[in-house]
Amino acid sequence: MPFADYSAAIQWLFSTQLFGIKLGLDGPKNLLRQYLANPTRGVKVIHVAGTNGKGSTCAFVDAVARASGLRTGLFTSPHLIDYRERIKVSGADIPEEECLRHLNALHTLCASLETHPTFFEITLALAMKYFAERECELIILETGMGGRLDATTAVPADVCVITPIGLDHTQWLGDTISAIAGEKAAIICAEKPVVSAPQPADAGRVIAMEANEKRAPLTIVDEPLCGYPLSLKGAHQPWNAAVALAALHALGLNLRYDAVQYGLSHTDWPGRFETFRRAGEATIILDGAHNPHAAEVLAETWQTEFPTASPILLFSAVSSKDVSGVLALLAPIAREIHLCPVNSPRTLSCSELHQALPSDCNCAKICEHENFLAALQAARVSADSTSSPILIAGSLYLVGQARATLLDSTFQPSAQ
C-alpha cells in the first residue's frame, strides 16, 4: 500500500535508521542501479569529503555554479530542521510531493531486496533520481562519513575534493590522522582531478600517495581566496571558498568574475556562525562545532566578530565526540555555561557534560537544565542582565533544535 501522505512516508524512512550505519558500497551501488538513479551521460559530479568545512565548501560550489548558469543538485547531511534540506535543486529544497512519490517507489523496491537499504542509502538514491528527473547539469555530493565505504562513493565522480582532516568518528574511521586521511582519500577516482585543502603533514602525504597511485592530478590549495566578499563568516571561509573555486576550475567551468562575486556573497549555509538579531533581544549565534578543530575555528571567529564580548554558552553534545576537547576550546571564551541534553538517542547527560569541562574552568556560572527550552530561557535571562550575546554550539542536533525554535518551525530530529 502506498503511503497516504508525506508524514507517513517520512515516518517510514526515519524508522529505517534502526538498521544503523552500514559502511560499504555494494548496497548503495545495487540500490542506485535498481532505481535507475546513477547520473546520466554528460552530468558532472563533484564529490566532497573531509572532517570540517565539507558543507560550507559544497554550498560555495553550488552557489557559484548556479550563478554561472548551471542547474545544480546538492546533497548534504545531516539536516538541521527539515529532512528536505538534504536534497536541493538550484537552491530549492525538494518539495514534499516529490519526496512522497519517490519514497513510495523506494519503499516498494526496498521490500524486494535481500538486504534492506539504510536511511542514508535510501536518501542518496532518492536524491540522485530526483536530480536526474530535474536534469541537473552538476551534482555536488557531500560524504556522510569517511569516504572509502561511504554510500556517496558509489556515484562516479568527475572531481574529488578533500577539506581539512582532523580526528572525528574515530570509532569508524581510525584513531590517527593518517588512518582517517586514508578513508577520506579513498574517494579519489582514477585519472580524475582531486583538490585538497591544506592538511596536516601525515594527512597530506596519504592524499598525495593515493592521488599518485590513481594517476589523479592533485591540486593543493595553498592560499585563501582574497578580494571577494563572502556571506559566511570566519577566517576559515576564504580557504573553503578557494577550495570550492579550485574544484570548479578542475571541472573545466569557465568562471566569470561577476558570477563568482555574486555566488560567494550569496552563499547560504545555516548553522555555521549563523546570527539571529531581533530588536530588544540578545544576539544569538548558532554554530555546529562538534569536534576540536571546528571548536578552535569557532573560538577564533568569535574573537574576531565579538572582540570585546564573552558569550553565554549554551552547550550540548552526543556520545562518541571529543567533548572534553571541544569544551577546552570554548569554555575559555564563555562568561557562563548552560548545559542541557540534546534531542538525540546518543545525547550526553548534563552530568557527563559537566565532567567534560576543563578543570580550570573559571566561568562565572555553570548551570544544568533538563532540556533545551529551559536552557535557552535561562541563557536569555542572563543575557538580558549582562548584555552578553548567546552562543549555541556543540552539536548539529542542538543547532537544529535551536534554529527551529528561533524560526518557529517544526523540528524533525534525526539520528543520522
N, C-alpha and C positions, 0 to 999 in steps of 0.2 A: 504494500500500500504506500502511495506517495505521501510525503509529509503534507499536512493541511496548510501550514504556513511557515514563514521564516523562523519563528520562535521554536517550533518543533524541530525543524531541521538543524538549527544551531544546538539545541539541546542534545540531539543525537551526536553531532560532531564533537561537542565537548565531552561527551561520555566516552569517546574513543581515547581520551587521554589516560584512561585506565590501562590501556595497552602499554603505556610508558614510552620511553625513548628507545628506539631500536636503531643503532648505528649500522649502516650497511647500504649498498647500492642496488642489490638485486630486487628488493621490494619496490623502491621508487621507480626503478627502470621498468619493471613489469607494469606498474600502475600507469605510468606515462604512456607506455606502448599500448596497453589495453584501452586507455581513454583517448587515444589519438591526440595526446597533449604535448608532443615534442615540437620544438619550433620548426616552422616550415622554411623552405629554401629562401635564402636572402635575408632572413631575420637575424639580426645581430644580438649577441648576448654578452653582457659584462657581468662577471661573477666576482663577488667581493667577500673576502674572508679576513679575519684578524681578531684581536681581542677588544680593542677600543677604536672608536671612530668609524666603524662599518656603516652604521645608519646615516651619520652625517655625510659621509663620502657618497653613499648611494643617493641621498637627497640632492647633493650638489650635482652629481652626474645627471640625474633625472631632470632637474630644473634647467640646466644649461642645454641639454638635448632638446627639451621642449621649446626653449627659447630659440633654438636653431631650426625649429620646424618639424621635428620628428614626433611621431606618435609613440609614446613610451608606455611600457608596462613595468611597474615597480613592485617587487615582492620583498617584504621585510618582516621581521618578527622581533619580539612579541608585539602585540598591540597594546596601547595604553588604556583606551576606554572601550572601543568597539572593534569586534573581530574584523570588520570590513576594512579597517585601516591597513591591514596586511597586504591588500591587493588593490593597486591603483592603476588606472589607465589615464594618461595625460593629466595626472594630478588629482583625479577624482576617485573616491572610494567606489568599489564595486557595489552596484545597487542591490538591495535586499532581494528583489525578484530574480536577479541573475544568480545570486547565491543560492536561493531556493531551488531554482531549476537545476543547477549543477549538483547540489547536494542530493537531490532526488536521484539523479543519474548515478552518482558515485555510490550512494547507499545500495542501489541495486547491484552495481558492479562489485563492490566490496563483498557482498554476500556470496558471490560466486567464486571468490578467490580462496585458495587453500590457506593462506596466511593473511589475516586481516591487517590492512594498512594502518599506520599510526595517524594520529591527528595531524602531524606535520606533513606526512606524505600526502594525505588527502588534500590538505590546504595547498600544497605545491601543485598537485595535479589540477585542482580547480583553477588556480591562478594561470597556469600555463595554457589550459584550454580557453579560458576567458581572453587571455592576451591574443591567442590565435584568432578567435572569433572577431575581436576588435581590430584585427590587422595591425598590431603593434609592429613598428619597424625596429625598435630597440627594446630589449628586455634587460632589466637590471635585477640581479638576484643577490640577496644578502644571505650568507650561510646562517643556519640556525645555531650550529655549534661545531667547532673544529673545521673540517673541510674534507679530509680523506674519505670519511664514511658518512658525511652529511648528505641528506637527500638531494639538496640543490646540485651536488656534484654529478648527479645523474643526467643533468642537462648539459649538452655540449656547449662550451663557451668559446667566444672569439677573443676576448681579452680577460685575463685574470688579474685581480687586484688584491694586495695584501696590506692591510692597515697595521698600525703598531701592535706588536705582540707583547703580551705580558702573562702573568700567572692567573689563570681563571679556569673553571671547570676541570680542575686538576684530577678529580676522580675519574674523569672520562678521557682526558687528553694527555695525562702525564704530569709529573711534578717538577719538571725542569723547563727552562725556556727553549732548549734545543728540542725536547720532545714535542712541546706544543707547536713550535715552528714547523716541525716535520709534518704534523697533522694539517696545519694551515697551508703549507707549501704544496701539499699533495693535490690541491685544486689545479695546479699548473698543467696546462694542456700541451701536448707535443707540438712544437713549432708555432705556437700561438704566443703573442706578446703578453708579458707579465709586468705589472707596475707595482713597485713596493715603496711604502713609506720608509723613512729612516728606521732602523731596527737596532736592538742590542746586538753586539758582535756575534754572539752564538746564534741568534736567530738569522742574522744576515748571511752567515756562512751556509746555513742549512738551505735557505732560499736560493742562494747562488748555485749551490750544488744541484738542487732539484731542477732549476732552470737550465743549467748546463747539460745535465743528463737528458733532458727532453728537447734540447735544441730550441728552447724558447727564448727569444730575445728579451733581456731583462733591462728595465729602466728603473733606477733608484732615484726617487725624488730627493734632491739634496738641499733644497731651499724652499721656504714658504712662499706662497703667492703674495705679491705686493702690487699695489696700485688699483685694487678693486675693492669697492665697499662690499662687505659681507653681512648678511642678515643674521648669521649665527655668531654668538659671542664666544670669546675665549681665544687665547694666544695659539691654541692648537688648531683652530678652524682654518687659518690660512694654509696650514700644512694639509689638512683634509681637502681643501679646495684645490691645492696644487696637485694632489694625487688624482682627484676627480678629472681635472683637465688633462693630465697626462694619459689617463685611461681613454678619454675621448679622442685625443690625438693618436694614440696607438690603434684605435679603431679605424682611423683614417678620416674622421669627421673634420671638415673644413670649418673651423670656428671663426666667427666674426666677433670683433670687439664688442659691438653693441649687444649681441646675443649673450656673450659671456657676462658682460656687466649686468644685464637685466636678470639673467638666471641666478647669478651668485647673490644679488641683492634682494631676490625674491624667494630664496630657498626657505622652505618651511619644514622644521623638524622638531615637533613638540617634545617637551620633557627634558630638554637639554639646555640648561640655564634659561629656561623659559620664565618670563617675567609677567606677573599679574599686578597691575596697579589700578586701584579704584579709589575714587575720592573719599576721604575720611577713613580709609582702611590702611592697614600696614601693607607695605610691598611684600609680595610673596614670590620666591624663586623656587622653581622645580628643577631638579636635576637627578637623573637616574644613576648617579655614580655608585657602582656596586662592587668595585674592586679597587685595590690601592692605586693603580695607575690612573684610573678615572677620578678617584678622590683627590689625588695630587693635582690633577688638571683643574678640578673644581675649586680647590683651595686657592690656586694661583689666579683663576678667573675672578673669584670673589674679591681678592685683594686688589685686583685691577679695577673692577667695576664699582666696588664699595670700599675704597681705601681707608675710610675713617669710621666704618660701621661694622660692629661684630654682630653676627646673626643670632637669632633664636633658632636653634637647630631642632627640627622635628625629624626623628630618625627611626627607621626600621630596616630589617634585613631578613633574609631567608637562610636556612642551613646550607652548607657546602660553600659559602662565601668566606673570604678572609675578612671577617667583620672587625677583628682587632686591628688589622692593617688599615682598614678604611677609617675607623674612628681615631686612630693615632694621627691621621692627617686632618680630619675635620674637627675634632674636639678643640684643638688649639685656637681655631678661629672663632669659636662659638662663645657667646655671652652666657647662654644657658642651653640645656639639652632636654628635650622631651622625647621619651621613648614610648613606643606602642607596638603591638603586633600588627602584621600586615595581613590582608585578606588572601591567604595562600595556605595550602596544607603544609608547606615547608617553613612556615613562619617561625622565627625565634621568639621566645617569651621575653617579657621585659627584664626578668632577672638574668636571662642569658645575655641580653644586650648590655645590661649594666655591668656584668662581669667582663665584657669585652672592652670596656672603656680603659684608657690608659691609666696607670696607677697614679700619675702626676696630674691628672685632670683637675684643673682649678676653676671650673665654671662656677658661676655664682649660684646656680640652681640646676639640679638634675632630678627630673620628675618621671614617674612611670604612670602610664594611662592604660585603661582597659581596651581602648580601641582608637582608631584614627580620629574620629569626630571629637572625642574627649580631648585628645592631644592637641588638635587644631584649635579648639575653643580656648584651652589654657595658653597656648602659644600666642593667640590673638590678644588675650588679656595682658600678657607680659609685654607684647609689642606696643600696646596702647600706653602702657606705663613707662616704657623705656625708649619709645620712638625707634625701636630696632626693626629691621626687616626680618622676615621669616624665611629660613632655608629648609625646604623639604627634600630629603635626599636619602640614599642608602639602598633603594630597591626600585626597579621599574614598576613593580606591583604597587608600591606605596605611591609613586608618582602618578600612576594611572588612577588610583582611587582619589587622590588629591585633585587631579585635573577634572575628573568627573564631578566632584563636589563643587569646585570653583565655577564650572561651566553649567552646573545644574543638569548634568547628563546622566544617563543610565550606565552604570559600570558593569562590564562583563569580565569578571575575574577569570584568569586562565592559569593553568599550571605549567603551560609551555608557551 
